[in-house]
Amino acid sequence: MPDTPSQTPPRTGVLKSFIKWLIISVAILWSILALILLSARWIDPPTTAVHIQRRLQSWIHSKPYHERYNFVPLTEISPNLQHAVIAAEDARFYQHHGFDWHEVQIAAEDDLEGERTRGASTITQQLVKNLFFGTGRSFLRKGAEATLVPVAEVVLGKQRILEIYLNVVEWGPAIYGADSATRYYDKTAPGNIDRQQAARLAAILPAPLKRRPERMNKYSAIILERMDQMGW
């Protein structure tokens, strides 16, 4: 009896087709996000995933939402605030290339001991998360973030990363960026912030919806000490 050519089962063919188009779709989406990062080298982001997320949450819960967001150049943000945020969020910002493996190791050791005492995300990682992924946590998001962080480091550079981060980061309910934060909390422009004010503002970044600068005396003192140690 002659051999008949083997045929691919219909379900296998559908699965292969689905995987193929899934890979193509992911590649296209990643390329779009990479292009957005490239464009951010010259174009200030009009909004972010976090901004959109908070707006949707307010709409779902029928709560008023009055967004404060005004992008200003890095030259108009006090060096005190720049230094305070780096000291608080990413002390090795100018030394690493997007990932601080030293902090990752410390965080992993803390996890093994059963108590996480610090985070390991760099400013670059936080920027990518803010721009594209919102505040949700998942391994899928972490994986996508990890592929975009090196792109951000290459196409934006440290100063532009810091400039965008300081302008888009959440600093309170519907308060985004240094200009909005300093005007709301300290009634002054971001260029006029002194070291103490800057440290208190930086201290609320890990939990901006719960913390207030005037209650951050203990943590702001730690940030000021770190600034001194870093020559700031």
C-alpha positions in Angstrom: 0.0 0.0 0.0 1.6 3.4 -1.0 2.6 5.8 1.7 0.3 8.8 2.1 1.8 12.1 2.9 1.5 13.0 6.6 -0.9 15.8 7.3 -0.7 18.3 10.2 -3.6 17.9 12.5 -6.0 20.9 12.3 -5.5 21.8 16.0 -1.7 21.8 15.6 -1.9 24.0 12.6 -4.1 26.5 14.4 -1.8 26.5 17.4 1.3 27.1 15.2 -0.5 29.9 13.4 -1.6 31.5 16.8 1.9 31.3 18.2 3.3 32.8 15.0 0.9 35.8 15.1 1.4 36.2 18.8 5.2 36.5 18.3 4.7 39.0 15.4 2.2 41.0 17.5 4.6 41.2 20.5 7.5 42.2 18.2 5.4 45.0 16.7 4.2 46.2 20.1 7.8 46.2 21.4 9.0 48.1 18.4 6.3 50.7 18.9 7.3 51.2 22.6 11.0 51.4 21.6 10.1 54.1 19.0 8.1 56.0 21.7 11.3 55.9 23.9 13.3 57.2 21.0 10.9 60.0 20.3 11.0 60.9 24.0 14.5 62.1 23.4 13.0 65.2 21.9 9.3 65.1 22.7 8.0 65.5 26.3 5.5 62.8 27.1 2.0 64.2 27.1 0.8 61.5 29.5 1.9 58.1 31.0 0.3 54.8 31.8 0.2 55.8 35.5 -1.7 59.0 34.6 -4.2 57.1 32.5 -4.6 54.4 35.2 -5.4 56.9 37.9 -7.8 58.7 35.6 -9.6 55.5 34.9 -9.7 54.5 38.6 -11.3 57.8 39.5 -13.9 57.4 36.7 -14.7 53.9 37.8 -15.2 54.9 41.4 -17.0 58.2 40.4 -14.4 60.3 42.2 -13.3 63.8 41.1 -10.0 63.9 39.3 -8.1 67.2 38.7 -4.7 66.3 37.2 -1.7 68.5 37.9 1.0 67.9 35.3 3.4 70.5 33.8 6.6 69.4 32.2 9.6 71.7 32.8 13.2 71.5 31.7 15.7 69.9 34.1 17.5 73.3 34.3 14.4 74.6 36.1 14.4 71.9 38.7 16.6 72.6 41.7 19.8 70.5 42.0 18.7 69.9 45.6 15.6 68.0 44.4 17.5 66.2 41.7 20.1 65.0 44.2 17.5 64.1 46.8 15.6 61.9 44.4 18.7 60.1 43.3 19.9 59.6 46.9 16.5 58.3 47.9 15.6 56.2 44.8 18.8 55.2 43.0 22.1 56.1 44.6 24.1 54.4 41.8 22.1 56.1 39.0 25.2 57.5 37.3 27.2 54.3 37.7 24.9 51.5 36.4 23.5 51.0 32.9 19.8 50.6 33.8 20.0 47.7 36.4 21.7 48.0 39.7 22.8 44.4 40.3 24.3 45.2 43.7 20.8 46.3 44.9 19.2 43.3 43.2 21.5 41.0 45.2 20.7 42.8 48.5 17.0 42.6 47.8 17.3 38.9 47.0 19.2 38.3 50.3 16.5 40.2 52.1 13.8 38.0 50.5 15.7 34.8 51.6 15.7 36.1 55.1 12.0 36.7 54.9 12.0 40.5 55.1 12.4 42.9 52.2 14.0 46.1 53.5 14.6 48.0 50.2 13.6 48.0 46.6 15.9 47.3 43.7 14.3 49.2 40.8 16.5 51.9 39.3 15.2 55.3 38.1 15.4 54.0 34.6 13.2 50.9 35.4 10.7 53.1 37.2 10.5 55.5 34.3 9.8 52.6 31.8 7.2 51.3 34.2 5.6 54.7 34.6 5.5 55.4 30.9 4.1 52.0 29.7 2.9 49.7 32.4 1.3 51.5 35.3 1.5 50.3 38.9 0.5 46.7 38.3 2.9 43.9 39.2 3.5 40.7 37.2 6.3 38.6 35.8 5.2 39.5 32.3 5.4 43.2 33.0 8.9 42.7 34.6 10.1 40.8 31.5 8.8 43.5 29.1 10.3 46.2 31.3 13.7 44.5 31.3 13.9 44.5 27.5 13.1 48.2 27.3 15.4 49.5 30.0 18.6 49.1 27.9 16.8 50.9 25.1 16.0 53.8 27.4 19.6 54.0 28.6 20.9 54.1 25.0 18.5 56.4 23.3 17.8 58.8 26.2 20.9 59.1 28.3 21.1 59.8 32.0 20.1 63.5 32.0 17.1 63.0 29.8 16.0 60.0 31.8 16.2 62.0 35.0 14.4 65.0 33.4 11.5 62.8 32.3 11.3 60.9 35.5 11.2 64.0 37.7 8.4 65.4 35.5 6.1 62.4 35.2 6.5 60.6 38.6 3.5 60.5 40.9 3.9 62.8 43.8 0.4 62.6 45.3 -3.2 62.2 44.3 -3.3 63.5 40.7 0.0 65.3 41.3 2.7 64.5 38.7 6.1 65.9 38.3 8.4 68.3 40.2 6.7 71.5 39.1 3.2 70.4 40.3 4.6 68.9 43.5 6.6 71.9 44.6 3.8 74.3 43.9 1.3 72.1 45.7 3.3 71.2 48.8 5.7 74.1 49.1 3.9 76.9 47.2 7.0 77.6 45.1 8.7 76.8 41.8 10.8 73.7 41.5 13.9 75.8 41.1 13.5 77.3 44.5 13.4 74.2 46.6 16.0 73.9 49.4 17.7 70.7 50.6 15.2 70.0 53.5 12.2 70.6 51.3 13.7 68.4 48.6 14.4 65.6 51.0 10.9 65.6 52.3 9.5 65.5 48.7 11.8 62.6 47.8 10.8 60.7 50.9 7.2 60.4 49.7 8.0 58.8 46.3 7.8 55.2 47.4 4.1 55.7 48.5 2.9 59.0 47.1 -0.8 58.3 47.8 -0.2 57.7 51.5 2.7 59.9 52.5 2.9 63.6 53.1 6.2 65.6 53.1 5.5 67.2 56.5 5.4 63.7 58.1 8.7 62.5 56.6 11.2 64.1 59.0 12.8 60.8 60.0 13.2 59.4 56.4 14.1 62.9 55.0 17.0 63.0 57.6 18.3 59.7 56.2 18.1 61.1 52.7 20.0 64.3 53.7 22.7 62.1 55.2 23.0 60.1 52.0 23.3 63.4 50.1 26.1 64.5 52.4 27.9 61.2 51.8 27.5 61.6 48.0 29.0 65.1 48.2 25.7 66.9 47.7 
